[in-house]
Amino acid sequence: MKMNEGEKLEGFLSKFDHVLCQLKSSGAEIKEEDAICTLLLALPKSYETVVTVLENMAVETLDMNYVKTRLRIDSEKRKENDGDQSEPMKTDAFISNKSIKCHNCGEIGHIKRYCKKPS
């Protein structure tokens, strides 16, 4: 499941929650951390800034409600700035994935939480 560029955030979050609910009702055990990771990876490139900020936060401070609230704030700021949700928010807090080093495998471009190599 991927959010398309230009798709409204609220509509995507609704679909995401519906799929998550269906998985849980079918007996799947889904950790909140995994759900957050899946949500962040499903967002289009225009959300790269807010995703990077969230990825760099301490895991214990993140919960699904906080992540959704931050995404909604980002979406609203974009609407206010230029009226187009598909344009990325401009911010000084942006940190390129090119400078992030994984503490699991040592490779550049992702953090340990999203590392595909076994710990």
HELIX and SHEET records of a PDB file:
HELIX    1   1 LEU A    9  SER A   25  1                                  17    
HELIX    2   2 GLU A   32  ALA A   42  1                                  11    
HELIX    3   3 LYS A   45  TYR A   47  5                                   3    
HELIX    4   4 GLU A   48  GLU A   55  1                                   8    
HELIX    5   5 VAL A   59  THR A   61  5                                   3    
HELIX    6   6 MET A   64  ASP A   82  1                                  19    
HELIX    7   7 ASN A   97  SER A   99  5                                   3    
HELIX    8   8 LYS A  112  TYR A  114  5                                   3    
END                                                                             
